[in-house]
C-alpha cells in the first residue's frame, strides 16, 4: 500500500467511528477569549480598538488572518502594531498590556506562530526602553506587564502545529528574555515570576515534543467506549523526543538566565484523544507496565492523559508509589446539573452547564479508584460560556454519595489549556460549578480576595466569620494544606500522641502526616493548638509543592538577608517559597506568629 493510501485511511476510519457511535466532531475550539480582555479587569484603549479589527469575523481562522496581516504590515513590530490601534499616545506599559490582550485573542496555529516570531524583537525593544531609565517610565509596572505577557505566550506555544516550531521559537525567545531578566533586580519578587514564566514556556514546548503520535491501531472501540492503548514504539518515540528537548532547553535556560534550572524543566509524556473522538460519552486509556518502565528509563517526570472532558496527570512520585502496576483510567460524560430555584444539594454553587464526569480507575485489571499519591485532574471548560471574571470563582465539586450533596474540592484555572486543575486521592463523580463565598467581616482585610477564593473552593471552612487578624494554629493550617491538595481526610488513624479522634481536624492531620507534608514534634506529638511559625508554614507548603507540584531548583539560590536567622531545617523550604515568587524574603525577617490572613494569602499563591 502506498503512502497516499495510508493518508486517506485514518480520516475515513475516524469518520466511521464517529458515525457508528454518534460521536460529534468538535468544531474549532473557542474559549471565550473573543469578547473579553484577560489580564486586567479594566479595558484599555488598545483592547477596544483591537475589537474594531476583529469584529464580525466569522471564524477563528479569519480573525487571526486579519491580525496576522496587521502585524506583518508593521514588519512584525508588536509594539507599533498595538500602538496603531490607539490613535493616541499611550504609555509603554499600556502598549505591553495591549500586546497581552492581543495574544489572548489568538486561537490558531498560524496566528500563534506569527506572534511568537515577533516576540524576540519585541522583547529587545522593551529592554531598550527599560534600561534608558526614562523619568516617566514605571519600571516596576513594566516588569509586571512584561511577565504577564510572557505568561500569556505559553498558550501560544501550546497552539503551535508541530513540536519543531515550539523548539525553534522558544529557543529564540529565551535569548532575548535572558537579557531582560539580567537587567532586573534578582532579589525582586517579579524577577522570580519572570523566571517561572520562562520555565512554563519551556515546559509547554517539551510537552508538545512528548505527545504520543497515536495510530488508529492503538485506538479501540468496545461497547461504545473509546480507549487508548499506545504501543511500546509510540511511547518510546515520544519519551525520547521529550527527553531530548528537555536537555536542549535546560541548556538554553542556563545560558540565558544564568540559573541552574535542571529541576524546573519538566519532561512530559502526553497521550491525547484525537479531537474527532473527544465528545464520546465514555473514554479511557491504559498505561501498561512497559509504558511506565519507558517513562523511568527516559527520566520522564510526568505522564498526562487527555480524554477530552478530563485529563489525568501522574508524576514520578505517583508512579513510584504504584510500582509494576498496569493503570487504567476511565471517564463517563453525563448530563450537566440543572437547577430551577434553590437546590440544597449544591449549597451556594451555580451550575455553568459543565457535564458531570464519572471517573474510575483500575490497577492491574481490578477496580482501584483510591491511590497512594494524588492524581491531578484537569477538567476542560473551553466550550463553556464564561467571562474572565468567572475563572477565579470556578471549583471542582465532588458528589458525596452518602449525603447526596455536591462538595467543593478546590481547583485552579490553567489559561494555557483552558482547564480547571485539582489534585485528588480518590476518583468519583465530579463537575465544575461557580461559587463565591464571602465572609461578612473581611471587608477591611488586605487579603480579602485570597480568603474569599479559598473559601469558595472549600479549602477554608469557617462559617460566616473569618478571624483574619488571629494567629493560625497548626491544626488549622495542616487542614488547609490537606484540602488544597485533595487529600482524603477520612479512614486514617494517626500515631501522633496528642490528636483527638473526635476533632474535626483529625482526618486532615492524619493524612497530611501520612503523606509526609507535616511532621510531629520529637516527642511524637503534633501540638495541634499551637500557633504555626513562619518557618513551619514554609516547610509544610514546600513539602506539598515538592510532592505534588513542579518547582524550580533552588540549589544555587541563597537568601540574601535572613539565612543565618533561620533554623537549618527550614532554610531549603524558605528558599523554595522565595525562589518561586510565593513570598518575599523580608517576610521571614521577624519572629511574629502567622496570622490567618497572611497564611491564606501565601497558601493562595502556592496553590495557584
N, C-alpha and C positions, 0 to 999 in steps of 0.2 A: 504494500500500500504506500503511495507516495505521500510527501509531506502535506500537500494541499488537501488530500482526502482526510488526513488526521485533523487538520484545522477545522474542517466542516463538521466532524462527528460530535465534538464536545458541545457546541451550542445546541445541536439538534437533540442530543441526549438530555440536556437540561430542560429544553422546551418540553420534551416528552414527560419528564418527571413533574414539571410544574402543571401540565395539563392533567396528568393522571391523578395527582393528589391535591388538585385545586389549590396550588401554591401560586400566589400572586407575585408577579415580577415587580420589584420595587422600582419606582421611578427615581430619578436622581435625587439624592437626599437633600432636603432643605432643613435648616436648623433654627430658623427664627432670627438669623443674623441680618436678613434683608432690611428690616424696618427699624432696627434699634441699634444705637451705639453701645459699645460693650465696656470700655474701660473706665467710663465716668458716668455718673448719673446725669450731669448736665450736658446738653448737646452744644458743641462749639460750632462756630461758623463753618469750618471746613467740612464737618459732617453734613450740615444742612445742604451745602452746595454739591457735595458728592451725590446727594439724592437726585439732583437735577440731571446728572449724567446717567444715573442708573434707573430712573423712574420708568415705569411701564415696560420694563424689559421682560419678555415672556418666559425666559429660561435662564438658568444659571450660566449656561454657556454664552448666551448673547450678552448678558450683563458683564461677565468677565472679559468678553471680547472688547467691549467698549472701554472698560477700564484699562485694559492692556494697550489698546490703541492710544488712549490718552497719555499713559505713562511713556510709551515709546515716542510720542511727539515731543517729549522733553528729554529724549536720549536717556531714558531710564532714571532721571533725577527725581526721586520720590518727593523731596522737599519742594522743588519747584512745581511738580505736578499737583501736589496738595495745595500749595500756596495759590495756584491759579484758580482754585475753586473759591477762594475767599474774596477776591476783588478788593480787599483792603489789607493794610499791613497787619500782620499777626506776629506774636512773639514766637521765638523758635520753639518754645515748649508747646505752644498751641499747635504748631505745624507737626511736631512729633506725635502729638495726640491725634491729629488728623490722619497721620500715616497708620497709627494703630487701628483706627476705625476703618480705614480703607482695607487693611489686612483682614479685619474681621468680616468683611463683605465678600472676600474671595471664596469661591466654592468649587473651583475646578482645577485639575492638574495644570492646565495651561496658564491660568491666572496665577497660581502659586509659583510656578517657575519664573514668570515674568517679574513678580515682586521680589522673590529671593535672589534673582540675578542682579537686581538693582540694590540689594541690601548692602554689600561691601562698600560701594561708593557712597551710599547714604551715611553709613557709619563713619567713614573718613571725613565727610563734610561736618557731621555733628562733632567729631573730635576736634576739628579745626576751630569750630565755634567755641567749644568748651575751653580750650587752652588759651584762647585770646583774652580770657578774663574780662570780657566786656562788662562795663559797670551795670548795665540794666539786665544782664543775664542771670537768672536764678539757677545756679548750677545744681543745687540740691533738687529742685523740681525737674530740671532737665534730666538728671541721672535717674530720677524716679520714672519719668515718662519713657526714657530710653529703655529701662529694664522692662516696663510693661510692653513696649514694642517688641522686644526680643521674646518675651513670654508668648505673645500672640503669634510670633513667627513659627513656633513649634507646630502649630496646627497646619501651617502651610507645608512643612516638611512631610507631615502625615498625608497630605493630599497628593504629593508627587506621584507620577506614574510609575517610576522604577526606582529601585534601591540605588542604582548608579547615579541617578540625578541627586538623590539625597546626599550621598558621599561627596560628590563634587561641590554642591552648593554649600553644604555645612562647612566643609574644609575652607572654602573661600571666605565665608562669613567669619569664621574663627580668627583668621589672620587680622582682619580689621577690628573685630571685637576685642582681641587681646590688647591692642593699642589703646582703645578706650578704657579698658579695665585698668591698665597700668597707670593711667592718668588720674584714677580715683584714689581716695584715701583708703588703704586696705583695711583700716580699722573701722571704717564706716559700715553700718549695717546694710546700706544699699549696695555696697560692693559685693557683699555676700549673696544678696539676692540676684545680682547680675551673674555671679559665678554659677549659681544654681540654674539660672536661665540658660546659660551656655551648656551646662550638663544636660538639661532637658532637651535642648536641640539635638545634641549628640545621641541621646537615648532614643529619640523618635527615629532618627536615621538608622540606628542599629536594629531597632525593631523591624523596620521595613526590610532590612537585609536578611533578618532571621525569619521572615514569613515563609511558611512551607508552601511550595508550589504544588498544589494538590492536582492529581489526575482524576479523571472520572472513575477509574478503577478503585480508588480509595474512598469513594462516596457510596454508601449503601442505603437502600430503602427497604425497610421491613415493617410491615403493619402500619404504614403511614409515617414512620419516624425516619428522619434524615440523620444519618450517623457518619461521622468522620473517623476513619481508621487509617492514618497515613502510613505509608510504607517506610521501611528502615532506610532506604535510599533517599526518600524525600526528606526525612527527618535529618539525616546526616548532612545532606547538602545545605539545608537551611542553617543548621547549627554551625557548620564550618564558615558559612558566609557571615553570620553574626559575630563569631569569634574573631574573624579576620578584620572586620570593620571596627570592632571594639578596640583592637590593638592599634589600628591606624589612628582613630580619633583620640585615644589616650595620649598618643604622641603629639597630636596636634594641640590638644589642650595644654599639655605640659610646656610645649614650646611657645605658645601664645599667651597663656595666662600665667605661666611661671609657677604653677602649683602642681603638686604631686597628687593627681586625682584618680588614681587607678581604681579606687573603690567607688568612685562616683559614676563611672560609665557602667551601665547595666546591660549585659548581653541577654537578649530575649529571643526565645523560640516561640513563634506565633502560628497558631492554627486558625484559619478564618473560613467560615462557611461562605461559599460563593454567594454574591449578592442576590442572585436569582432564587436562592433557596432560603433566605433569611426570614421570610414570612411564614415558613412552615409552622404548623401548630405544635410539632414536637421535634426537637433537635437534640443531638447528643454527640459525644466524642469519646474515644477510648485512647488512653495513653498506656501503651504496653510497657512491660519491664525493660525491653530493649530501648524504647524511647527514652526512658529515664536514665539508662546507662549511657546512652549517647550524649544526653544532656550533661552528665557528670564528666565524661571524658573530654568534652569540649569546653568545660568550665562555664557552662551556660548558667546565668544567675536565676532566670525565671522562665516559666512556660505560661503563655497566655492562650486561652481558647475562646474564640469569638463564635458564639452560637446564635447571633442575630439579636434577639431581645436581651440577652445577658451574656456576659463574659466571665471567665474564671482565670485568676492569676495565682500560680503556685510558685513560691520562691524556694531557694535552696533549703531553707530551714524546714519548710513543709515537706520537701522530698526526703530530706534526711530523717525526718520523724516517721516517714512511711516507706521504709526501705523494701526493695524487692517486691513491690506491690503493683499489680495492674489496676489502674484507676479509670473509672468511667463516670462521666457527668451527663446529666440529662435535664432538659428544660421543656416544660409543657406550658405553652402560652394559653391563658384563659381570658375570658371577657373582663374588661375594666369594671371597677366598682362603680355602681350607680347609686346616687343618694338623692332622695327627694325630701327636703327638710332636714331636721336634726336626726343624726344617727349615732346612738351612744357607742356603737362598736368602733367608731372612728375617732371619738373624742372631738378635739378641735380641728382635726385634719380635714383637708378638702381634696376630693378626687380631681385628677387632672387628665383623665382618660388614658392613663397608663395601664397596660394589661397586668393582670395578676399572673405571676410566674411561679409555677410549682417546680421546685428544684429538688433533685435527688442525685445520689451518687452510689457507686458500687466499688468495692475493694476486693480484688481477686474474684470477681463474679458474684459476690454476695452483697446484699444491700448494706450500705455503710455511709450514713448521712452525717456522722459525727467524726471529727478529725482531732488529731493531737496538736495541730497548729492551725490557726485561722487561714481560710482561703479568702482571697479578695474577690468580691463580686462587683461587676460593672453593669449597670442597667442602662440600656440605650434610651435616650429621651429625644433623639434627633427629629422624630416625626410629631412631637407634641407641640401644641400652640402655647408657647411660653415667651415671656419677656425677660431680659437680663435681670430685672429686679426679682424675678421668681426664683432664680437659681439658688440663692442663699437660703431660701425657705423650703427647699426640697429635701426630703429624707426618705430613706428606705423604711418600710414598715413590714413587720413580720406578723403573720396570723398566729395568735395564741390559741392553739387547738382546744385547750381546756376551757377558756373563758369565752372564746368566740370573738374576742376583741383584736383589733389591729394595733400593734405597739411599735413606736418609733425605735429604730436601732442604729440611727446615725446615717451618715452619708455625706460625701464631698463631691462637688461638681468638678468635672475634668473638662476644660474647654477644648483640649486637643481632640478628644474622642467623643465629646458631647454625651457623656455618661455620668451617672451618679455612682461613686465607688464606696464600698463599705466592706469591712472585714467581718467574717462570720466563722464560728467554730462548728456550727450545725446548719444544715440545709433544711428549708421548709418552704412555705408559701410566702412570697414577697410581692410587694408592689411599691410604687413611688407615689407619695402624697405630698401636698403642700400644707405647711402649718407654720404659724407664727405665734409663739407663746411669749407673752410679755409679763414680767413681774411688775407689780404696782408700785414698787418702791425703789426703782433703779434709774429714774429719770436723770438724776444728777451724777450717776456713775460714769467715769471716763471709759469704762469697758462695757457700756450698755449693749452695744451691738454684738460683741463676742458672747456675753452672758445670754442674750436672747437667742442667738444662734444655737448654742449648746443646749439650751432648754428645749428648743423646738425639735432637736434631734434626739431627745431622750437621754442625753449624757448627764445633764444636771437634773436632779429630781428634788426640787423643793416646791412646796405648794404655791402660795400666792406671793410670798415674800422671799427676798434673797438678801442675806446679811452680807452685803458686799465688803464692808469695812472690817468684818470679823476675820480672825485668822482661820485658815482652813486646817482641818485635822488630818491626820494620816489615814484614817479610815475613809474620810470623805474623798480625799484626792485619789486614793487607790481605787475607789469605786468609779470615779470619773474616768480614770485611765482604762479600767476594765470595760466599761460601756463604750468608750470611744473606739476601742479596737475589737469590739464584737465578741468579747469573751463571755461565754455562757456562765451565768452566776449561780447555777443550781447543781445539785447532785455531787458536790465535792465536800470532802472533810479536810480540815487543816490540822497540822501538828503544832501550830503556834499556840502557846500555852494560855494566852490571856484573851482569846476570842470567845465571845458569847455566841453559841449556835443559834440563839433566837434573835440576834441582832440583824437588822435589815442589811447591814454591810458584810455579813459573814461570808456569803457566797462569792461576792466580788473579791474580797481579800483572799479567800482560799484559791480561786482560780488565778489571780494575779501572782500569787506566791508560787503556785504550781507551774506557771508559765515562765517564771524567772524575772518577772517585771519588778517585783518588790522583794525585799529580804527582811528578815526579822532582826531583833537585837541579838547580841552574842549569847544572852541567857535563854534564847528560844522564845522570847515574847515579841509582840509587834508594837505595843504601846498605841493602840488604836485611837485613844482620845488625845494623844499628844499632838502638838502643832507640828506640821511638816516644815522643815527648814528649806531654805533656798537650794542647798546642796542636795538634800534628799529628793526634792522635787525634780531637780535636774537629772539625777540618777534614774528615777522612775521613767521619765519621758525618754531619756536616751536609751534605756533598755528596751522600751517599746519600739522606738524607731529602728534600733539595730535588729530587732526580731522581725518586725512586720513591714518596715518601710525601706526605701532606698535613701541612704545618707551619703554625704560627701566624706572623703577621707580627711582625717584630722591629724595624721601622723607628723606633718610638717608644720602644723599650726600651733602657735604658742600664744597664751593670753598675755596681753601687753602690761596689765597693771596688777592683777589680784591673785596670780597663781600662788604666790608664797603664802597668801592668807587662807587658801583653801585646804581642806583635808585631802590627803593624797588619793583617797578612794573616790573623790568627786571630780578631780581635775579633768579626766578624759570626758566625762559626761558634760561638764560645763563647756568644754571646748567644742563638743558636738553641737550643743544648742547655739553657741555664739557663731560658729562657723556656718551653720545652716540659716543664719539670719533670723532665728526664732526669738532671741532676746539679746540685748546689748550687754557687753561685759560689765558696764557700770552697775547693773542690777545686783551683781554679787559683791559690790563694794561695801555693803553694810550687813549687819547680822540680824536685822529685824525679821520676825516671822513673816510668812507669806499670807497676804490677805486673800479672801475668796475671789475678789475681782482681779487681782494680779494672777492668781492661779488659773482662772478661767481664760484670761487673755493669752497667757503663754501656752496653755493647752490648745487653745483655738489655733494659734499659729502653727504649732507642731502637727495638729490633726489635719489641717488643710494643706 
